[in-house]
Amino acid sequence: MAATAFQVGESFAGQMDGRDPLAHFRERFHIPRGVDGSDAIYLCGHSLGLQPKSVRGYVEQELKDWELLGVEGHFRGKNPWMPYHRLLTEQTAELVGANPSEVVVMNSLTVNLHLMMVSFYRPTAERHKIVIEDSAFPSDQYAVKSQIRFHGFDPVTSLIELRPGAAERVIRDEDILNVIAREGDSIALILLGGVNYSSGQVFDMAAVTKAGHAKGCVVGFDLAHAAGNIPLHLHEWGPDFAAWCSYKYLNGGPGCIAGCFVHERHGKEWNLPRFAGWWGHDQDSRFQMGPDFKPMPGAEGWQLSNPPILSLAALRASMEIFHEAGIENLREKSVSLTGYLEYLLDQQHSPAFSIITPRQPERRGAQLSIRIQRNGRVICDKLTDEGILCDWREPDILRVAPMPLYNTFTDVYRFVERFVALLGK
Ligand SMILES: Cc1ncc(COP(=O)(O)O)c(C=O)c1O
């Protein structure tokens, strides 16, 4: 809905909820309780998504098979554990716009980023640089710096950190393309977040990929804040790899198993260097227990270990819901919910805070990052005490993310009402 069509007042929020075709999905989630026992206002799905009620059944099924079958659960369980991770392949591919052979669920996010860099960051004396956002999540910064050092280079000369221009809070897409045009010949890898965790800015992944490839660079994305938040078309956009976690927008539960994409053009590059483990070995000969590694084709060839079934089971519950709701439908509601949040905040005309997330819906996901002039941390803590959960990023950012699967327009309205009241105190 266009911002001009939004209205002030709680009754408007109620009307929006009343005609929301996705509203019923909220009932499929456990909503944490606030201090007075009523539903909390949970705007923190960018950090940890809520638990689908169906998770318990999925996990209990696997506990039951373990209880009754022991090791035989690998072959005789209701959903045999041996190929269990494949139960997630179709829906994962659908969610990120990939072919099934291009995706796999495995490990956790930082581990997958390292595994991808083992294969795809292959610096030479002429081409050794990695491009990241200067505000990339710390784990990504540690990971790329450690990879640079591992190859005998120095982050001081081999790391390009993209910064917003003076007096700006987000990086301009054209600045990224200019850096690639200028420095491309010395860049080995461009590794950006699809959505920046701090500003909520969406990068133009198709344009970055195209520009990077035109200069001979490898392009990868950290999609921690993009998967399940915005529609993705990874196969078509063509990055070499991507990785994401499943505990934020994807509601897989704390520490849930992560996802990984390897473009199909690399799926049979047998000579790529890669760290190997038995679960990535050709499945037909895996149990011959031979000494030599023969990778499976596609993303599955990067697996190391047999995966945690209970975590996969929890993720299945959530992926079923995404499949049912459809990411395009969710995005449509998300644009409206976030636009409504922006509208209500703008109505305050307050100098005490500003929204740093881009104003164009196509340049952001569900999250608005609100820069607060004074006492922001205290306000965030007070909101939490009142059962309104968002999160704080030093030094001055409140990150608020209404989720189309379980948040309401009324949640957004009540958040703004309390936020403004606390700002005024
Ligand atoms: C953008 C981004 N990258 C990496 C990570 C690290 O994820 P993990 O602890 O699952 O490796 C996070 C975690 O929040 C993140 O937001």
Ligand as a Chemical Component Dictionary entry (heavy atoms), coordinates in Angstrom:
data_LIG
# 
_chem_comp.id                   LIG 
_chem_comp.type                 NON-POLYMER 
_chem_comp.pdbx_formal_charge   0 
_chem_comp.three_letter_code    LIG 
# 
loop_
_chem_comp_atom.comp_id 
_chem_comp_atom.atom_id 
_chem_comp_atom.alt_atom_id 
_chem_comp_atom.type_symbol 
_chem_comp_atom.charge 
_chem_comp_atom.model_Cartn_x 
_chem_comp_atom.model_Cartn_y 
_chem_comp_atom.model_Cartn_z 
_chem_comp_atom.pdbx_ordinal 
LIG C1 C1 C 0 25.112 -10.948 8.557  1  
LIG C2 C2 C 0 25.570 -12.045 9.472  2  
LIG N1 N1 N 0 26.632 -12.784 9.126  3  
LIG C3 C3 C 0 27.089 -13.763 9.946  4  
LIG C4 C4 C 0 26.485 -14.044 11.151 5  
LIG C5 C5 C 0 27.049 -15.125 12.007 6  
LIG O1 O1 O 0 26.243 -16.251 11.992 7  
LIG P1 P1 P 0 26.643 -17.643 12.667 8  
LIG O2 O2 O 0 26.854 -17.386 14.125 9  
LIG O3 O3 O 0 25.450 -18.500 12.442 10 
LIG O4 O4 O 0 27.874 -18.135 11.993 11 
LIG C6 C6 C 0 25.357 -13.312 11.539 12 
LIG C7 C7 C 0 24.682 -13.591 12.813 13 
LIG O5 O5 O 0 23.810 -12.903 13.285 14 
LIG C8 C8 C 0 24.904 -12.273 10.685 15 
LIG O6 O6 O 0 23.852 -11.509 11.010 16 
# 
loop_
_chem_comp_bond.comp_id 
_chem_comp_bond.atom_id_1 
_chem_comp_bond.atom_id_2 
_chem_comp_bond.value_order 
_chem_comp_bond.pdbx_ordinal 
LIG C1 C2 SING 1  
LIG C2 N1 SING 2  
LIG C2 C8 DOUB 3  
LIG N1 C3 DOUB 4  
LIG C3 C4 SING 5  
LIG C4 C5 SING 6  
LIG C4 C6 DOUB 7  
LIG C5 O1 SING 8  
LIG O1 P1 SING 9  
LIG P1 O2 DOUB 10 
LIG P1 O3 SING 11 
LIG P1 O4 SING 12 
LIG C6 C7 SING 13 
LIG C6 C8 SING 14 
LIG C7 O5 DOUB 15 
LIG C8 O6 SING 16 
# 
